[in-house]
Amino acid sequence: MLGENHNFLEQLYEFFCKIFFPAFSGVSIKLATMMSKEKITPLRAILSYVVGIGITYLVYPLVLEYSSENMIPMFIAIIAMSGEKISEFLIYKWNIDTFLTSILDAFKDTLIKLINK
């Protein structure tokens, strides 16, 4: 049983140190440069982080296998920024943030109506 917890802690450490922090840093740099050009809504920022970190989580095994240990954080940050840029194009093109905001507002209104009854 202790071995299973130890394995989980190792995986959690690997996720935060090797995937989350480089991806978070890369997306933060990308958002900081974007903020100087245009206004960013909190929902778009959250979507950027989720997509950037999610893409790096999916690509991490390939990066781990085909790159040297010293270059992994740089590749993770570059992949996070690239994935976020692609998602930004899709978010702006299809107005996903407006769609999600309207769904959240409708859910909130429905919840308020149910509570007030």
TIVO-139291 format. One record per residue: residue number from 1; residue in three letters; chain; x, y, z of N, C-alpha, C in turn. Coordinates in pm, 1 decimal. Example, Ala and Ser with C-alpha at 12.3 -4.5 7.8 and 13.67 -1.06 7.14 Angstrom:
1, ALA, A, 1319.0, -569.0, 780.0, 1230.0, -450.0, 780.0, 1320.0, -330.0, 780.0 .
2, SER, A, 1285.0, -225.0, 708.0, 1367.0, -106.0, 714.0, 1290.0, 3.0, 787.0 .
This chain:
1, MET, A, 81.5, -119.3, 0.0, 0.0, 0.0, 0.0, 85.8, 125.6, 0.0 .
2, LEU, A, 194.7, 121.9, 74.7, 283.0, 237.4, 79.9, 348.4, 261.6, -55.7 .
3, GLY, A, 377.3, 153.9, -128.0, 437.2, 167.7, -260.1, 345.5, 240.0, -357.2 .
4, GLU, A, 214.5, 214.4, -347.4, 119.6, 281.8, -434.7, 115.1, 431.2, -405.1 .
5, ASN, A, 116.2, 469.5, -278.6, 116.8, 611.2, -242.0, 246.6, 676.7, -284.7 .
6, HIS, A, 355.6, 604.2, -270.8, 486.0, 658.0, -311.4, 487.3, 682.2, -462.3 .
7, ASN, A, 430.3, 591.3, -539.1, 422.9, 607.1, -683.0, 335.8, 727.0, -719.2 .
8, PHE, A, 224.8, 743.6, -648.8, 137.5, 858.3, -673.3, 209.4, 989.2, -643.5 .
9, LEU, A, 282.9, 994.2, -533.2, 357.5, 1115.7, -498.6, 465.2, 1145.9, -601.1 .
10, GLU, A, 529.4, 1043.5, -653.4, 629.2, 1064.6, -759.0, 564.0, 1121.1, -884.5 .
11, GLN, A, 449.6, 1067.3, -921.4, 379.7, 1117.1, -1039.6, 330.5, 1260.2, -1018.7 .
12, LEU, A, 283.2, 1289.9, -900.0, 238.6, 1425.3, -868.7, 355.7, 1523.0, -874.3 .
13, TYR, A, 470.3, 1482.8, -818.7, 590.9, 1565.3, -824.0, 634.0, 1587.3, -968.6 .
14, GLU, A, 632.1, 1479.2, -1047.4, 673.1, 1491.0, -1187.7, 578.9, 1583.4, -1263.6 .
15, PHE, A, 447.6, 1572.8, -1237.4, 353.5, 1659.4, -1305.8, 379.2, 1805.7, -1273.3 .
16, PHE, A, 391.7, 1839.5, -1144.3, 408.3, 1980.1, -1108.0, 544.2, 2035.6, -1148.0 .
17, CYS, A, 649.9, 1962.0, -1124.6, 784.0, 2015.0, -1151.5, 821.7, 2010.6, -1298.3 .
18, LYS, A, 777.1, 1907.7, -1368.9, 822.6, 1890.8, -1506.1, 720.8, 1931.7, -1610.7 .
19, ILE, A, 594.3, 1940.6, -1574.9, 492.2, 1978.0, -1672.8, 426.1, 2109.5, -1635.3 .
20, PHE, A, 371.4, 2118.7, -1513.9, 288.9, 2233.5, -1476.0, 369.0, 2364.5, -1472.7 .
21, PHE, A, 480.8, 2366.9, -1401.1, 554.2, 2492.5, -1385.9, 611.3, 2545.7, -1517.7 .
22, PRO, A, 676.1, 2461.7, -1602.5, 720.8, 2517.1, -1731.0, 605.1, 2561.9, -1820.1 .
23, ALA, A, 495.6, 2485.0, -1822.8, 381.4, 2523.4, -1905.2, 315.9, 2650.5, -1851.8 .
24, PHE, A, 300.2, 2659.8, -1720.2, 242.1, 2778.5, -1658.5, 327.3, 2901.3, -1688.2 .
25, SER, A, 458.1, 2885.3, -1680.6, 548.8, 2996.3, -1710.5, 537.7, 3039.4, -1856.0 .
26, GLY, A, 533.8, 2942.2, -1946.7, 522.4, 2974.2, -2088.8, 393.3, 3045.7, -2121.5 .
27, VAL, A, 281.5, 2997.5, -2068.5, 152.4, 3061.5, -2095.2, 146.1, 3198.9, -2028.7 .
28, SER, A, 207.1, 3213.1, -1910.6, 208.7, 3344.3, -1844.1, 285.4, 3446.8, -1926.1 .
29, ILE, A, 397.2, 3406.8, -1983.6, 473.9, 3497.5, -2069.3, 391.6, 3535.5, -2191.5 .
30, LYS, A, 324.7, 3437.8, -2250.4, 241.9, 3463.7, -2368.1, 127.7, 3558.8, -2334.2 .
31, LEU, A, 61.6, 3537.3, -2221.0, -48.3, 3625.5, -2181.0, 1.1, 3765.8, -2146.9 .
32, ALA, A, 118.5, 3774.4, -2086.6, 173.4, 3906.1, -2053.2, 200.9, 3986.8, -2179.0 .
33, THR, A, 252.0, 3924.2, -2282.2, 276.3, 3996.9, -2407.2, 145.2, 4029.9, -2477.4 .
34, MET, A, 45.0, 3943.2, -2464.0, -85.3, 3971.6, -2524.1, -155.2, 4086.8, -2454.3 .
35, MET, A, -138.4, 4096.1, -2321.3, -206.9, 4200.5, -2245.3, -159.4, 4339.4, -2284.2 .
36, SER, A, -38.2, 4350.0, -2334.1, 10.1, 4482.0, -2374.9, -56.8, 4527.9, -2503.7 .
37, LYS, A, -109.8, 4433.5, -2582.5, -172.0, 4468.2, -2709.5, -323.9, 4480.2, -2700.8 .
38, GLU, A, -387.2, 4399.5, -2615.0, -532.8, 4397.2, -2609.4, -579.2, 4358.5, -2470.1 .
39, LYS, A, -707.4, 4377.7, -2446.9, -765.4, 4341.7, -2317.9, -799.6, 4192.5, -2319.1 .
40, ILE, A, -766.9, 4125.4, -2209.0, -794.2, 3982.6, -2197.0, -894.7, 3962.5, -2084.2 .
41, THR, A, -999.5, 3888.9, -2112.8, -1098.8, 3859.2, -2010.2, -1046.9, 3747.8, -1919.7 .
42, PRO, A, -1095.9, 3742.0, -1797.3, -1051.7, 3633.7, -1707.8, -1082.5, 3494.4, -1762.7 .
43, LEU, A, -1195.2, 3480.7, -1831.6, -1229.1, 3351.0, -1888.7, -1129.0, 3309.7, -1996.3 .
44, ARG, A, -1087.4, 3403.4, -2079.2, -987.0, 3370.7, -2181.4, -853.8, 3334.6, -2118.1 .
45, ALA, A, -818.5, 3400.1, -2010.4, -693.9, 3366.1, -1941.1, -701.1, 3225.2, -1882.9 .
46, ILE, A, -814.3, 3192.4, -1820.9, -830.2, 3058.4, -1764.5, -827.9, 2953.4, -1875.1 .
47, LEU, A, -897.3, 2979.8, -1985.8, -894.8, 2887.1, -2098.3, -753.4, 2869.9, -2153.0 .
48, SER, A, -676.8, 2977.3, -2156.5, -539.7, 2969.3, -2205.5, -455.3, 2878.2, -2117.2 .
49, TYR, A, -469.1, 2893.8, -1985.5, -393.0, 2808.5, -1894.0, -436.1, 2662.2, -1904.7 .
50, VAL, A, -565.6, 2639.2, -1909.6, -615.1, 2501.4, -1916.5, -567.7, 2434.0, -2045.5 .
51, VAL, A, -579.8, 2502.4, -2156.6, -539.0, 2444.3, -2284.3, -387.5, 2427.1, -2290.7 .
52, GLY, A, -312.8, 2528.1, -2249.1, -166.6, 2518.9, -2254.0, -113.0, 2405.7, -2167.9 .
53, ILE, A, -163.2, 2394.1, -2046.9, -117.1, 2287.6, -1957.0, -169.4, 2152.3, -2003.9 .
54, GLY, A, -290.5, 2148.5, -2055.9, -346.2, 2023.2, -2106.0, -269.4, 1968.4, -2224.8 .
55, ILE, A, -232.4, 2056.0, -2316.3, -156.0, 2010.8, -2433.3, -18.6, 1961.4, -2392.2 .
56, THR, A, 45.1, 2029.8, -2300.0, 176.9, 1983.0, -2257.1, 167.1, 1850.3, -2182.5 .
57, TYR, A, 57.5, 1829.3, -2111.1, 37.8, 1700.4, -2043.5, 26.0, 1587.6, -2145.8 .
58, LEU, A, -41.9, 1615.3, -2257.2, -56.9, 1513.9, -2360.9, 73.3, 1488.2, -2437.5 .
59, VAL, A, 153.6, 1590.4, -2457.2, 274.1, 1578.4, -2538.4, 396.7, 1539.9, -2455.2 .
60, TYR, A, 388.8, 1549.8, -2323.6, 503.7, 1525.8, -2236.7, 573.1, 1391.8, -2259.4 .
61, PRO, A, 501.8, 1280.5, -2277.6, 574.3, 1154.8, -2300.8, 662.4, 1157.9, -2425.5 .
62, LEU, A, 617.2, 1225.0, -2530.6, 700.0, 1236.2, -2650.8, 823.1, 1322.2, -2625.7 .
63, VAL, A, 805.0, 1432.2, -2555.3, 917.8, 1519.4, -2523.2, 1017.7, 1445.7, -2436.0 .
64, LEU, A, 969.0, 1370.6, -2341.2, 1054.5, 1294.7, -2250.6, 1135.8, 1190.8, -2326.3 .
65, GLU, A, 1074.9, 1128.9, -2425.2, 1143.3, 1023.1, -2499.1, 1243.2, 1076.3, -2600.4 .
66, TYR, A, 1212.0, 1186.3, -2667.3, 1293.4, 1231.6, -2779.7, 1380.6, 1353.4, -2752.7 .
67, SER, A, 1391.0, 1399.2, -2630.1, 1477.5, 1514.0, -2602.8, 1565.6, 1485.7, -2481.6 .
68, SER, A, 1667.9, 1567.6, -2468.1, 1757.7, 1549.9, -2354.7, 1693.9, 1606.9, -2228.0 .
69, GLU, A, 1740.8, 1562.1, -2115.1, 1684.1, 1600.0, -1985.9, 1692.8, 1751.4, -1962.1 .
70, ASN, A, 1799.2, 1814.2, -2007.8, 1818.6, 1958.0, -1984.8, 1724.8, 2044.1, -2067.9 .
71, MET, A, 1677.6, 1993.4, -2180.0, 1596.6, 2073.3, -2271.5, 1445.8, 2056.4, -2249.8 .
72, ILE, A, 1406.1, 1963.6, -2165.4, 1263.5, 1934.4, -2147.0, 1183.1, 2057.0, -2101.6 .
73, PRO, A, 1227.6, 2133.4, -2000.3, 1145.5, 2250.5, -1960.1, 1126.4, 2352.3, -2071.9 .
74, MET, A, 1229.9, 2373.8, -2153.4, 1217.1, 2468.7, -2263.5, 1116.3, 2418.3, -2366.2 .
75, PHE, A, 1124.1, 2289.7, -2401.2, 1029.9, 2234.3, -2497.2, 886.6, 2237.7, -2443.6 .
76, ILE, A, 870.8, 2210.7, -2315.5, 737.2, 2214.0, -2254.5, 680.4, 2355.9, -2262.6 .
77, ALA, A, 761.6, 2456.2, -2231.1, 714.6, 2595.4, -2237.9, 679.1, 2634.6, -2381.2 .
78, ILE, A, 760.8, 2593.4, -2477.3, 733.7, 2625.9, -2617.7, 605.6, 2557.5, -2664.3 .
79, ILE, A, 587.5, 2431.8, -2626.4, 465.8, 2359.7, -2664.1, 343.3, 2424.4, -2600.0 .
80, ALA, A, 355.7, 2467.5, -2475.2, 242.5, 2533.4, -2408.2, 206.2, 2663.4, -2478.1 .
81, MET, A, 306.2, 2743.1, -2514.6, 278.1, 2868.9, -2583.7, 219.5, 2843.7, -2722.1 .
82, SER, A, 270.5, 2744.4, -2793.1, 218.6, 2713.7, -2926.6, 75.9, 2661.0, -2919.1 .
83, GLY, A, 51.0, 2570.8, -2826.6, -84.1, 2517.2, -2811.1, -182.8, 2624.5, -2769.5 .
84, GLU, A, -137.7, 2714.8, -2684.4, -224.4, 2824.2, -2642.0, -252.2, 2918.4, -2758.5 .
85, LYS, A, -154.9, 2940.0, -2843.5, -174.0, 3027.1, -2960.1, -275.5, 2966.5, -3056.9 .
86, ILE, A, -265.7, 2835.9, -3078.5, -362.8, 2768.5, -3164.7, -502.3, 2776.6, -3103.1 .
87, SER, A, -511.0, 2752.6, -2973.2, -642.3, 2760.1, -2907.3, -695.2, 2903.1, -2906.7 .
88, GLU, A, -605.9, 3000.8, -2895.2, -648.6, 3140.7, -2900.2, -715.6, 3171.4, -3033.4 .
89, PHE, A, -657.9, 3120.6, -3140.9, -718.1, 3140.4, -3272.8, -858.4, 3081.8, -3276.0 .
90, LEU, A, -873.6, 2959.9, -3222.1, -1005.0, 2896.2, -3221.8, -1102.5, 2968.2, -3128.8 .
91, ILE, A, -1053.4, 3014.5, -3014.2, -1139.3, 3086.2, -2919.7, -1190.5, 3216.0, -2982.6 .
92, TYR, A, -1102.2, 3290.4, -3049.8, -1144.5, 3415.1, -3113.3, -1233.4, 3388.5, -3234.5 .
93, LYS, A, -1198.9, 3287.4, -3313.7, -1273.6, 3261.4, -3436.2, -1415.9, 3215.5, -3406.1 .
94, TRP, A, -1432.4, 3127.7, -3309.0, -1563.6, 3072.1, -3279.6, -1630.0, 3136.2, -3158.7 .
95, ASN, A, -1569.3, 3237.5, -3099.2, -1623.1, 3306.9, -2981.2, -1660.9, 3209.1, -2870.1 .
96, ILE, A, -1572.2, 3120.0, -2840.3, -1597.2, 3017.5, -2739.0, -1616.3, 3080.7, -2601.9 .
97, ASP, A, -1540.5, 3185.8, -2572.0, -1555.4, 3248.1, -2439.9, -1693.2, 3311.2, -2423.7 .
98, THR, A, -1748.8, 3370.6, -2529.0, -1883.7, 3426.1, -2522.3, -1986.0, 3314.1, -2503.0 .
99, PHE, A, -1966.1, 3204.2, -2573.4, -2055.5, 3088.6, -2560.5, -2051.9, 3032.7, -2418.7 .
100, LEU, A, -1931.2, 3014.6, -2362.9, -1919.6, 2962.1, -2226.8, -1976.3, 3059.5, -2124.1 .
101, THR, A, -1956.3, 3188.0, -2145.1, -2011.5, 3288.2, -2054.0, -2163.8, 3284.0, -2054.6 .
102, SER, A, -2224.2, 3270.0, -2172.3, -2371.0, 3264.1, -2178.8, -2423.4, 3136.7, -2113.6 .
103, ILE, A, -2352.1, 3024.7, -2128.4, -2393.8, 2900.9, -2062.1, -2384.0, 2916.8, -1910.6 .
104, LEU, A, -2275.3, 2976.1, -1861.1, -2259.8, 2997.0, -1716.7, -2365.4, 3091.9, -1662.2 .
105, ASP, A, -2397.0, 3196.2, -1736.7, -2501.8, 3289.3, -1693.3, -2638.4, 3220.7, -1688.0 .
106, ALA, A, -2668.6, 3138.6, -1786.9, -2796.0, 3066.5, -1787.5, -2801.9, 2967.8, -1671.4 .
107, PHE, A, -2692.3, 2899.6, -1643.6, -2687.0, 2806.7, -1530.9, -2705.2, 2880.6, -1399.0 .
108, LYS, A, -2640.4, 2996.8, -1386.4, -2652.9, 3076.7, -1264.6, -2796.5, 3125.2, -1245.4 .
109, ASP, A, -2859.4, 3173.4, -1352.6, -2997.9, 3219.7, -1343.1, -3092.0, 3105.8, -1305.7 .
110, THR, A, -3070.9, 2988.4, -1364.2, -3153.7, 2872.9, -1331.7, -3135.5, 2831.8, -1186.4 .
111, LEU, A, -3012.5, 2833.2, -1139.8, -2984.2, 2797.4, -1001.2, -3046.9, 2896.8, -904.3 .
112, ILE, A, -3041.4, 3024.4, -936.5, -3102.8, 3127.8, -851.3, -3254.9, 3109.7, -847.5 .
113, LYS, A, -3316.2, 3079.1, -962.0, -3460.7, 3057.3, -965.5, -3500.9, 2935.9, -883.0 .
114, LEU, A, -3419.1, 2830.4, -887.8, -3448.6, 2710.3, -809.5, -3433.7, 2735.1, -660.0 .
115, ILE, A, -3337.0, 2815.7, -621.8, -3316.2, 2846.4, -479.9, -3425.9, 2935.7, -426.0 .
116, ASN, A, -3472.8, 3031.3, -505.0, -3573.6, 3127.5, -459.8, -3714.1, 3067.3, -452.8 .
117, LYS, A, -3736.5, 2949.2, -508.9, -3871.8, 2888.9, -503.6, -3904.8, 2834.7, -370.3 .
